[in-house]
Amino acid sequence: MPSPFQTEQMTLAQLFDGSRIFSFPAFQRPYRWGVDEALTLLDDVASAVLRGDEGYFLGNLVMTPESGPNYLVIDGRQRLTTLFILICVLRDTETEMPRRRGLHRLIRDPANPELRKPGNWRLSFPTTERKFIEALIASPKREAVPNEDIRFISERLGAMLDVADAFREKLQAPVSQSGLPRIEDFTDFLLNQCEIIALVAASSTSGLRLFQVLNNRGLQLSEADLIKPDLLQPMKPAEQQEASRIWDNLEDQIGAENLDTLLRCYVFIYSGDWVSPGQAFTEQLKAIMMSRGANAFHFEELPRYGEAFANLHWGDIEFAEPSRNPNHLIAGLNFLGRTAGEWKEHLPVALEILVRYGDDPNKVFDMLSAVDRNFYTWFINETPESARRHVVFRMIMQMREGEDLFGAGGTLSAPQKELDKALQRLTQPFPKLSQRSALIRRVELAFCMRQGRPLPNALWQSSAEHIMPKTPRGGSQWWVDFTRREHRESLDLLGNGIPLPRELDKRVGNKDFTVKKAAYERAGVDRYLLSVRDVCQYSSWRPDDIRKRTQEIADLLASFWAPGQTVSAIEETTED
């Protein structure tokens, strides 16, 4: 049986000799190489020149022939695009006109008016990107992009521009600084002694199969990259191109890692199967897409859920008034867990709320407030993840079926016993850093919401720190104001914690309260972190002060999670 693949070894000059025009299929991931990867390639080739190596292997290229000179690159886009950029930059740095023209012919066929044949770039780019690539990289006469067009430069185009700029900077630097060989030697070696192995597949199906085999064996592609070919395959070619643009736009909006997260959420929403980061979900997503239809998935649901996820990720959920800002609630939920992958069950239910009720800001806020309350109740009570995921999927099912989520049996109405248990727990120590850290940040968000203030950017860069330190210095004021027992009992109360920039805490970590307070005010932290401002109102920091602030914090959180109740009242009822 004949092989579905033909193998050909060729130099870079042969690859770009004009007999082939390369384009990329809809399922190929966009350009993602950064400056580090590109400069590593340049340095590796340069090292081979300096060592006097006979040649250098650039890697494999998988492609399928189309009509005439056109080839579809199934695998190898990153390296091929980077080499195209490198030849463009080498052309621009060349001072001898014959060599400059020769390099330009490698990347572009000149137009032939007699045969009415237009000029073609060796790589074919989408229409929306071509004018930028021509203006800023490919054309010998590079042009500036008008300011009004800069916003249309996508993340992948920006990566190409960064790579081109890095190549120019290194190649134009003096050899004594760059450590490169003479540019002429480098260029000749790159074109004539660097080789690739081209695997030419007889059909796109064979090429796709090889693409998936290669990338499942260790190349670092995201799950979305690997699954996209299968999802696009049932569609017509024109629909594939349009759907591919939707994928690319989504990736530009939220990034590759978040695109994987979005797809995992989508799988959970429609199947109840929780897929942890790093786990494959190809089969589940394919089954869901086929049941809903490839066109419906790509042209209706992917854009709708993608927009909702972007709003969640960037904090762009609409709100009716500053004190009812749901973006604060999402920020608080994102602080849950010991690692970035834990306690993320709020994402699919929040997505479903935005998709279904996004045009009603007040309803969105009320529902996300209930999600916030339920998740923090579970977090404080240490509810197992299996129980959480069961309830969250029921929330989504109840929304889909039009049930009242706040009524009897509704999944957004927290069981009173569990809520009371969590609220009472707020006045007790939290020795676990993950719990204490999330709650201290949630307190900051509660202060912001109560005053209708935006989320402080500093909160993301802060850590949860003790005011009375864990290890006070001997002879300090702390050991005057606290007995050993009081220190032990007060240390991990919420009232003794604030979000604080790490560097500031390192400077004043175990100093006395008056010194700490002065340092907070001198650094201006009290102006943008309301929790710090709250602490700076105290003239001293003794056991009674910590207990008083802990009770105030507990009542503040209770005002969000159980309006009309105070923790002290709940504790009295429990005692009765």
NUTINU-181373 format. One record per residue (C-alpha): residue number from 1; residue in one letter; chain; z, y negated, x. Coordinates in steps of 0.001 Angstrom, whole numbers, plus 500000, padded with zeros to 6 digits. Each point is the difference from the previous one (the first is absolute). Example, Ala and Ser with C-alpha at 12.3 -4.5 7.8 and 13.67 -1.06 7.14 Angstrom:
2
PT  resi  resn  chain      zz      yy      xx
PT     1     A      A  507800  504500  512300
PT     2     S      A  499340  496560  501370
end
This chain:
576
PT  resi  resn  chain      zz      yy      xx
PT     1     M      A  500000  500000  500000
PT     2     P      A  499009  496639  501546
PT     3     S      A  502815  497591  500824
PT     4     P      A  500368  496991  497697
PT     5     F      A  500605  497869  503110
PT     6     Q      A  497902  498942  502979
PT     7     T      A  501727  498819  503147
PT     8     E      A  498562  497443  502372
PT     9     Q      A  501574  498471  503122
PT    10     M      A  498818  496471  500744
PT    11     T      A  500884  496857  501901
PT    12     L      A  501003  496816  498206
PT    13     A      A  496616  498465  500903
PT    14     Q      A  498266  502955  498346
PT    15     L      A  502202  499733  496932
PT    16     F      A  499071  496319  499597
PT    17     D      A  496360  500379  501077
PT    18     G      A  498563  498826  496685
PT    19     S      A  499157  503377  498502
PT    20     R      A  503044  499908  497715
PT    21     I      A  501610  497534  497612
PT    22     F      A  503586  500937  499140
PT    23     S      A  501765  499390  496701
PT    24     F      A  503273  501290  498603
PT    25     P      A  500617  501952  496771
PT    26     A      A  502183  498658  497226
PT    27     F      A  502840  502416  500759
PT    28     Q      A  500335  498977  503673
PT    29     R      A  503155  498069  500783
PT    30     P      A  499306  496376  500973
PT    31     Y      A  500311  498724  503556
PT    32     R      A  503621  500304  501068
PT    33     W      A  500052  499931  503758
PT    34     G      A  502119  497275  501466
PT    35     V      A  499939  498201  503324
PT    36     D      A  502145  502677  501696
PT    37     E      A  497612  502854  499157
PT    38     A      A  496924  497974  500936
PT    39     L      A  501383  498835  503346
PT    40     T      A  501105  503547  500785
PT    41     L      A  496376  501100  499596
PT    42     L      A  498783  497158  502239
PT    43     D      A  502665  500742  502646
PT    44     D      A  499212  503730  499993
PT    45     V      A  496313  499344  500647
PT    46     A      A  500853  497414  502670
PT    47     S      A  502340  502469  501735
PT    48     A      A  497213  502611  500069
PT    49     V      A  497711  497439  501685
PT    50     L      A  502622  499064  502591
PT    51     R      A  500712  503669  500782
PT    52     G      A  496314  500684  500500
PT    53     D      A  499865  502625  497234
PT    54     E      A  496603  501450  499201
PT    55     G      A  500468  499354  496296
PT    56     Y      A  502382  499450  497097
PT    57     F      A  500198  501777  496612
PT    58     L      A  500227  497526  497113
PT    59     G      A  500633  502573  497243
PT    60     N      A  498243  501659  497077
PT    61     L      A  497828  498440  497325
PT    62     V      A  499272  501849  496744
PT    63     M      A  497007  498765  498010
PT    64     T      A  497393  501093  497478
PT    65     P      A  496352  498855  499949
PT    66     E      A  498687  497962  497097
PT    67     S      A  496523  498522  499628
PT    68     G      A  498135  498916  503140
PT    69     P      A  502260  498720  502782
PT    70     N      A  503049  499721  497739
PT    71     Y      A  503058  502116  500735
PT    72     L      A  503245  500212  498066
PT    73     V      A  503038  500117  502304
PT    74     I      A  502446  502512  498546
PT    75     D      A  502577  499758  502777
PT    76     G      A  500265  497628  502974
PT    77     R      A  499849  496609  498336
PT    78     Q      A  502890  498502  501970
PT    79     R      A  498597  500842  503434
PT    80     L      A  496370  499244  499092
PT    81     T      A  500876  496577  498554
PT    82     T      A  502149  499194  503037
PT    83     L      A  497138  500915  502368
PT    84     F      A  497638  497806  497957
PT    85     I      A  502443  497087  500395
PT    86     L      A  500367  500706  503717
PT    87     I      A  496219  499905  500565
PT    88     C      A  499836  496696  498086
PT    89     V      A  502654  498497  502259
PT    90     L      A  498404  501385  503159
PT    91     R      A  496730  498374  498939
PT    92     D      A  501761  496661  499522
PT    93     T      A  501602  500172  503458
PT    94     E      A  496723  500969  501739
PT    95     T      A  498456  497155  502014
PT    96     E      A  496655  501607  500864
PT    97     M      A  497599  499510  497109
PT    98     P      A  498061  503326  500389
PT    99     R      A  503245  501998  499889
PT   100     R      A  501268  497852  497128
PT   101     R      A  496827  500713  497988
PT   102     G      A  500253  503700  500828
PT   103     L      A  503569  500158  498663
PT   104     H      A  498992  498155  496849
PT   105     R      A  497216  502528  499348
PT   106     L      A  502617  502757  500027
PT   107     I      A  501747  498486  497005
PT   108     R      A  497061  498509  498077
PT   109     D      A  496344  500865  499385
PT   110     P      A  497890  496813  500070
PT   111     A      A  497975  499118  496927
PT   112     N      A  496290  500908  500029
PT   113     P      A  498106  497495  497809
PT   114     E      A  496699  501844  500381
PT   115     L      A  501457  503175  498539
PT   116     R      A  502177  497963  497621
PT   117     K      A  502999  501732  501491
PT   118     P      A  503282  498065  499920
PT   119     G      A  502447  500074  502879
PT   120     N      A  502834  502506  499668
PT   121     W      A  503410  500164  501572
PT   122     R      A  500787  503402  501470
PT   123     L      A  503027  500222  497696
PT   124     S      A  499546  499270  496309
PT   125     F      A  502879  498072  498461
PT   126     P      A  500759  499180  496321
PT   127     T      A  498311  496842  498759
PT   128     T      A  503338  498229  499489
PT   129     E      A  500931  500535  503658
PT   130     R      A  496643  499664  501721
PT   131     K      A  499875  496205  500161
PT   132     F      A  503414  499833  501670
PT   133     I      A  499182  502747  502508
PT   134     E      A  496681  498353  500842
PT   135     A      A  501542  496548  500346
PT   136     L      A  503081  500977  502009
PT   137     I      A  499091  503154  501950
PT   138     A      A  496419  501287  499889
PT   139     S      A  497857  496887  500338
PT   140     P      A  499435  498604  503520
PT   141     K      A  500670  496565  498551
PT   142     R      A  503387  500405  498402
PT   143     E      A  500906  497577  497248
PT   144     A      A  503224  498734  498513
PT   145     V      A  500941  501205  496535
PT   146     P      A  500348  497180  497459
PT   147     N      A  503626  499432  499004
PT   148     E      A  499249  500802  496369
PT   149     D      A  498735  503452  501063
PT   150     I      A  502928  500977  502239
PT   151     R      A  501973  501370  497052
PT   152     F      A  497246  502551  499382
PT   153     I      A  500504  501629  503408
PT   154     S      A  501632  503352  499268
PT   155     E      A  502655  501729  502087
PT   156     R      A  497444  502410  501516
PT   157     L      A  497648  497101  500861
PT   158     G      A  502910  498193  501568
PT   159     A      A  500666  503100  502115
PT   160     M      A  496389  499972  501235
PT   161     L      A  500251  496318  500920
PT   162     D      A  503280  500619  501865
PT   163     V      A  498399  502838  501965
PT   164     A      A  496982  497833  500885
PT   165     D      A  502266  497164  501164
PT   166     A      A  502092  502413  502112
PT   167     F      A  496847  501406  501621
PT   168     R      A  498730  496476  500803
PT   169     E      A  503318  498923  501484
PT   170     K      A  500212  503033  502270
PT   171     L      A  496333  500111  501052
PT   172     Q      A  499827  496283  500736
PT   173     A      A  503179  499960  502095
PT   174     P      A  499649  500068  503793
PT   175     V      A  499835  503546  501394
PT   176     S      A  503168  499296  501987
PT   177     Q      A  501853  499491  496712
PT   178     S      A  498312  502531  497716
PT   179     G      A  499960  502936  502439
PT   180     L      A  496494  500878  498764
PT   181     P      A  496983  500906  502116
PT   182     R      A  497028  497614  500244
PT   183     I      A  498655  499423  496490
PT   184     E      A  496524  501235  501044
PT   185     D      A  501485  503283  501291
PT   186     F      A  502141  500399  496901
PT   187     T      A  497043  499379  497664
PT   188     D      A  497679  502412  501830
PT   189     F      A  502651  502734  500051
PT   190     L      A  500820  499492  496294
PT   191     L      A  496378  500250  498908
PT   192     N      A  498667  502689  502341
PT   193     Q      A  502931  502193  501033
PT   194     C      A  502230  499943  496912
PT   195     E      A  499047  502740  497574
PT   196     I      A  500703  501049  496444
PT   197     I      A  499378  503301  498244
PT   198     A      A  498190  499444  496721
PT   199     L      A  500454  502674  497343
PT   200     V      A  497173  499562  497512
PT   201     A      A  500780  501713  496686
PT   202     A      A  497105  501325  497947
PT   203     S      A  501482  498584  496791
PT   204     S      A  502664  497577  498883
PT   205     T      A  502018  502936  498598
PT   206     S      A  500129  501663  503430
PT   207     G      A  500887  496665  501597
PT   208     L      A  502783  499390  497501
PT   209     R      A  501421  503470  500629
PT   210     L      A  500029  499386  503751
PT   211     F      A  501557  496545  499503
PT   212     Q      A  502921  501515  498073
PT   213     V      A  500478  502840  502488
PT   214     L      A  500045  497611  502984
PT   215     N      A  502384  497561  498379
PT   216     N      A  502370  502646  498690
PT   217     R      A  500437  501221  503575
PT   218     G      A  501786  497036  501423
PT   219     L      A  498063  496718  499717
PT   220     Q      A  502322  497459  498479
PT   221     L      A  498438  499299  496639
PT   222     S      A  502000  499072  496940
PT   223     E      A  500133  502333  497020
PT   224     A      A  497849  497464  498111
PT   225     D      A  497323  500234  502722
PT   226     L      A  499908  503775  499721
PT   227     I      A  499972  500169  496222
PT   228     K      A  497490  497213  499333
PT   229     P      A  496874  502128  500722
PT   230     D      A  501051  502582  497407
PT   231     L      A  500781  497336  497403
PT   232     L      A  496663  498228  500475
PT   233     Q      A  497878  503151  500118
PT   234     P      A  499551  500481  496195
PT   235     M      A  498594  496467  499652
PT   236     K      A  496430  498737  500300
PT   237     P      A  499094  498242  503302
PT   238     A      A  500003  496497  498486
PT   239     E      A  503362  500676  498350
PT   240     Q      A  501338  501366  503292
PT   241     Q      A  499169  496726  501744
PT   242     E      A  501714  497940  497314
PT   243     A      A  503032  502301  499953
PT   244     S      A  500170  499886  503796
PT   245     R      A  500213  496202  499844
PT   246     I      A  502975  500356  497658
PT   247     W      A  501719  502277  502545
PT   248     D      A  499243  497586  502845
PT   249     N      A  501223  496979  498031
PT   250     L      A  503219  501810  499143
PT   251     E      A  500571  500908  503625
PT   252     D      A  499406  496366  500980
PT   253     Q      A  502545  498930  497377
PT   254     I      A  502833  502394  500733
PT   255     G      A  499169  501857  503244
PT   256     A      A  499246  503668  500674
PT   257     E      A  503606  501219  499937
PT   258     N      A  500709  498316  496686
PT   259     L      A  496767  501369  498548
PT   260     D      A  501378  503489  500670
PT   261     T      A  503251  498977  498284
PT   262     L      A  498064  498719  496978
PT   263     L      A  498135  503299  499673
PT   264     R      A  503235  501995  500291
PT   265     C      A  501471  497868  497210
PT   266     Y      A  496906  500599  497877
PT   267     V      A  500358  503762  500477
PT   268     F      A  503640  499799  498876
PT   269     I      A  499160  497835  496975
PT   270     Y      A  497484  502517  498660
PT   271     S      A  501515  503295  501152
PT   272     G      A  503694  499537  500728
PT   273     D      A  499439  501462  503495
PT   274     W      A  501783  497990  502678
PT   275     V      A  498026  499902  503255
PT   276     S      A  502002  498884  503026
PT   277     P      A  498348  498032  502835
PT   278     G      A  498068  502313  502283
PT   279     Q      A  499388  502630  497314
PT   280     A      A  496452  500647  498787
PT   281     F      A  499171  499177  496399
PT   282     T      A  496239  500577  499966
PT   283     E      A  499959  502798  497450
PT   284     Q      A  502370  498279  497551
PT   285     L      A  498059  496733  500107
PT   286     K      A  496628  501736  499648
PT   287     A      A  501244  501910  496949
PT   288     I      A  501341  496809  498390
PT   289     M      A  496797  498086  500735
PT   290     M      A  497779  502737  498576
PT   291     S      A  502087  500128  496820
PT   292     R      A  499665  496232  499558
PT   293     G      A  496452  499675  501330
PT   294     A      A  498812  498767  503403
PT   295     N      A  498619  496747  498571
PT   296     A      A  503114  499255  497954
PT   297     F      A  502187  500651  503042
PT   298     H      A  497975  497801  502374
PT   299     F      A  498929  497148  497744
PT   300     E      A  502988  499733  497635
PT   301     E      A  503180  501606  501260
PT   302     L      A  499753  499510  503777
PT   303     P      A  499429  496210  499676
PT   304     R      A  502693  499677  497325
PT   305     Y      A  502680  501929  501875
PT   306     G      A  498841  498444  503269
PT   307     E      A  500527  496478  498684
PT   308     A      A  503441  500957  498687
PT   309     F      A  500946  501533  503348
PT   310     A      A  498799  496902  501872
PT   311     N      A  502190  497840  497758
PT   312     L      A  502970  502273  500692
PT   313     H      A  499358  500072  503722
PT   314     W      A  499425  496284  500499
PT   315     G      A  502609  498779  497506
PT   316     D      A  497370  498456  497717
PT   317     I      A  501221  501228  496603
PT   318     E      A  499792  497171  497480
PT   319     F      A  503217  498671  498468
PT   320     A      A  500890  497607  497206
PT   321     E      A  502891  498188  501706
PT   322     P      A  501558  500067  503487
PT   323     S      A  503234  501664  498852
PT   324     R      A  497949  502898  498596
PT   325     N      A  497932  500793  503068
PT   326     P      A  499169  503742  500112
PT   327     N      A  498895  499747  503633
PT   328     H      A  503689  499684  500938
PT   329     L      A  500703  503264  498173
PT   330     I      A  497227  501830  501847
PT   331     A      A  501274  498627  503314
PT   332     G      A  503463  501336  499175
PT   333     L      A  498610  503437  499157
PT   334     N      A  498093  500076  503283
PT   335     F      A  503306  499674  501872
PT   336     L      A  501236  503350  498668
PT   337     G      A  500150  503025  502285
PT   338     R      A  500634  500765  503647
PT   339     T      A  496307  500107  500928
PT   340     A      A  496783  498400  498748
PT   341     G      A  499009  503238  498223
PT   342     E      A  503200  500470  497991
PT   343     W      A  500811  498791  496489
PT   344     K      A  496428  498991  499188
PT   345     E      A  499918  501505  496494
PT   346     H      A  500164  496479  498605
PT   347     L      A  496404  499350  501119
PT   348     P      A  498135  502188  497470
PT   349     V      A  502074  498813  497043
PT   350     A      A  499665  496356  501094
PT   351     L      A  496236  500521  500328
PT   352     E      A  499781  501425  496507
PT   353     I      A  502019  497084  498593
PT   354     L      A  497647  497462  501609
PT   355     V      A  496852  501849  498933
PT   356     R      A  501152  500258  496380
PT   357     Y      A  501948  496775  499473
PT   358     G      A  498874  497693  502820
PT   359     D      A  498839  497309  497568
PT   360     D      A  503552  499614  498613
PT   361     P      A  502224  498659  502845
PT   362     N      A  503195  500133  497956
PT   363     K      A  499502  503640  499026
PT   364     V      A  499166  500867  503609
PT   365     F      A  503206  498324  501170
PT   366     D      A  502152  501732  497369
PT   367     M      A  498578  503407  500859
PT   368     L      A  500243  499526  503770
PT   369     S      A  503582  498738  499545
PT   370     A      A  500826  503309  498337
PT   371     V      A  498266  501888  502830
PT   372     D      A  502032  497958  502522
PT   373     R      A  503244  500800  498188
PT   374     N      A  499226  503720  499671
PT   375     F      A  498947  500406  503613
PT   376     Y      A  503018  498186  501383
PT   377     T      A  502236  502070  497703
PT   378     W      A  498414  503158  501429
PT   379     F      A  500196  498616  503523
PT   380     I      A  503716  499176  499780
PT   381     N      A  500798  503310  498254
PT   382     E      A  497756  501913  502453
PT   383     T      A  497862  501648  497333
PT   384     P      A  497759  502765  501484
PT   385     E      A  496293  499220  500361
PT   386     S      A  498919  502879  497733
PT   387     A      A  502004  498509  497108
PT   388     R      A  498633  496514  500704
PT   389     R      A  496391  501178  500039
PT   390     H      A  500462  501919  496769
PT   391     V      A  501273  496895  498194
PT   392     V      A  497365  497716  501553
PT   393     F      A  497163  502256  498831
PT   394     R      A  501550  500001  496517
PT   395     M      A  499997  496180  500123
PT   396     I      A  496268  500047  500692
PT   397     M      A  499355  502586  497265
PT   398     Q      A  501989  497958  497479
PT   399     M      A  497962  496893  500860
PT   400     R      A  496777  501967  499592
PT   401     E      A  501109  501320  496613
PT   402     G      A  501165  496590  498748
PT   403     E      A  503664  500953  499642
PT   404     D      A  502919  497567  500090
PT   405     L      A  501365  500295  503525
PT   406     F      A  503091  497958  499142
PT   407     G      A  500929  501861  496808
PT   408     A      A  501986  503201  499523
PT   409     G      A  498640  502554  502441
PT   410     G      A  498017  497300  501776
PT   411     T      A  499849  500429  503760
PT   412     L      A  500608  496299  500724
PT   413     S      A  503394  500019  498293
PT   414     A      A  502456  501086  502701
PT   415     P      A  502801  502396  498930
PT   416     Q      A  503102  497812  499639
PT   417     K      A  502249  502445  501851
PT   418     E      A  497725  500032  503045
PT   419     L      A  499614  496211  499934
PT   420     D      A  503760  499418  499754
PT   421     K      A  500558  502393  502904
PT   422     A      A  497540  498064  502162
PT   423     L      A  501448  496601  499051
PT   424     Q      A  503550  501085  500797
PT   425     R      A  498790  501331  503326
PT   426     L      A  498904  496446  500958
PT   427     T      A  503615  498981  500742
PT   428     Q      A  500534  502919  502377
PT   429     P      A  498945  500326  503652
PT   430     F      A  496440  501121  500862
PT   431     P      A  500277  501711  503385
PT   432     K      A  496395  501244  499809
PT   433     L      A  497802  497373  501630
PT   434     S      A  496960  500744  497794
PT   435     Q      A  501980  499288  496823
PT   436     R      A  501826  496988  501374
PT   437     S      A  496816  498515  501440
PT   438     A      A  498001  500281  496770
PT   439     L      A  502826  498605  497867
PT   440     I      A  500665  497029  502307
PT   441     R      A  496306  499072  499782
PT   442     R      A  500040  500534  496231
PT   443     V      A  502901  497540  499801
PT   444     E      A  497886  497403  501814
PT   445     L      A  497217  500571  497458
PT   446     A      A  502498  499618  497157
PT   447     F      A  501058  496592  501398
PT   448     C      A  496328  498979  500203
PT   449     M      A  499236  501136  496457
PT   450     R      A  503031  498269  498557
PT   451     Q      A  498864  496709  501572
PT   452     G      A  496277  500571  499367
PT   453     R      A  499229  499933  503726
PT   454     P      A  497149  501822  501750
PT   455     L      A  500612  503052  502158
PT   456     P      A  500983  498843  503531
PT   457     N      A  497637  501410  502623
PT   458     A      A  502949  500290  502363
PT   459     L      A  501437  502776  497839
PT   460     W      A  497373  502450  501272
PT   461     Q      A  500864  499245  503615
PT   462     S      A  503758  500122  499446
PT   463     S      A  502469  502854  500237
PT   464     A      A  503175  500594  498014
PT   465     E      A  502910  498914  502197
PT   466     H      A  503777  499944  499788
PT   467     I      A  501789  496655  499959
PT   468     M      A  503306  501479  501150
PT   469     P      A  498638  502162  502844
PT   470     K      A  500362  503735  500420
PT   471     T      A  501592  499601  503442
PT   472     P      A  501865  496681  500254
PT   473     R      A  501004  498941  503487
PT   474     G      A  503564  500559  501012
PT   475     G      A  502131  496902  499516
PT   476     S      A  497493  498400  497615
PT   477     Q      A  500908  498248  496740
PT   478     W      A  498763  503067  498108
PT   479     W      A  503026  502017  501099
PT   480     V      A  502251  497141  498909
PT   481     D      A  498493  499888  496497
PT   482     F      A  499494  503762  499509
PT   483     T      A  502177  503045  500472
PT   484     R      A  498256  503157  501229
PT   485     R      A  500079  501379  496473
PT   486     E      A  498624  496794  498459
PT   487     H      A  497199  499957  502557
PT   488     R      A  499108  503597  499177
PT   489     E      A  500086  499442  496236
PT   490     S      A  498116  496671  500040
PT   491     L      A  497306  500642  502603
PT   492     D      A  497326  501610  497800
PT   493     L      A  500677  498119  496757
PT   494     L      A  496914  498135  498741
PT   495     G      A  501916  496741  500224
PT   496     N      A  500180  500409  503782
PT   497     G      A  496238  500242  500406
PT   498     I      A  497107  497542  500212
PT   499     P      A  496327  500195  500988
PT   500     L      A  499635  498395  503401
PT   501     P      A  497319  499665  502699
PT   502     R      A  500764  502707  502577
PT   503     E      A  499856  497668  502984
PT   504     L      A  502554  497667  498464
PT   505     D      A  502364  502862  499228
PT   506     K      A  499705  501262  503581
PT   507     R      A  501188  496613  501255
PT   508     V      A  503019  499686  497702
PT   509     G      A  500619  503602  498904
PT   510     N      A  503727  500388  500752
PT   511     K      A  501038  496353  500317
PT   512     D      A  502569  498397  497714
PT   513     F      A  499034  498815  496525
PT   514     T      A  500073  496271  500803
PT   515     V      A  497642  500565  502944
PT   516     K      A  497671  502154  497912
PT   517     K      A  499936  497514  497143
PT   518     A      A  499172  497132  502374
PT   519     A      A  497209  502092  501568
PT   520     Y      A  498522  500802  496562
PT   521     E      A  499951  496319  499083
PT   522     R      A  498702  498883  503383
PT   523     A      A  497106  502501  499756
PT   524     G      A  499266  498786  496453
PT   525     V      A  500215  503513  498547
PT   526     D      A  502175  498728  497161
PT   527     R      A  497078  497839  498819
PT   528     Y      A  497664  502903  499221
PT   529     L      A  502284  503025  499494
PT   530     L      A  502219  499333  497010
PT   531     S      A  502412  502816  500884
PT   532     V      A  500739  498242  503297
PT   533     R      A  500446  496707  498160
PT   534     D      A  502463  501747  497675
PT   535     V      A  502075  501256  502940
PT   536     C      A  499929  496594  501723
PT   537     Q      A  501884  498542  497025
PT   538     Y      A  503094  501974  501054
PT   539     S      A  502468  498284  502343
PT   540     S      A  501488  503307  501157
PT   541     W      A  499086  503687  499978
PT   542     R      A  502994  502165  499157
PT   543     P      A  500427  503189  497927
PT   544     D      A  500453  498044  496761
PT   545     D      A  496806  498022  500688
PT   546     I      A  497981  503188  500479
PT   547     R      A  501427  501586  496842
PT   548     K      A  499326  496828  498024
PT   549     R      A  496379  499779  501179
PT   550     T      A  499476  503733  499406
PT   551     Q      A  501103  499591  496376
PT   552     E      A  497722  496977  499542
PT   553     I      A  497052  501944  501426
PT   554     A      A  500708  502975  497745
PT   555     D      A  500085  497724  496951
PT   556     L      A  496793  498277  501126
PT   557     L      A  498123  503312  500182
PT   558     A      A  501567  501106  496707
PT   559     S      A  498583  496858  498365
PT   560     F      A  496515  501340  500792
PT   561     W      A  500583  503694  499321
PT   562     A      A  502460  499764  497077
PT   563     P      A  499776  496502  498470
PT   564     G      A  503213  498862  498333
PT   565     Q      A  502194  502347  502046
PT   566     T      A  502133  499500  503082
PT   567     V      A  501065  502708  502386
PT   568     S      A  503681  499148  499542
PT   569     A      A  499641  500433  496220
PT   570     I      A  498282  503371  500493
PT   571     E      A  502809  501101  502331
PT   572     E      A  502649  498990  497447
PT   573     T      A  498192  501927  497234
PT   574     T      A  499798  503079  502225
PT   575     E      A  503722  499820  500781
PT   576     D      A  500835  499740  496277
end
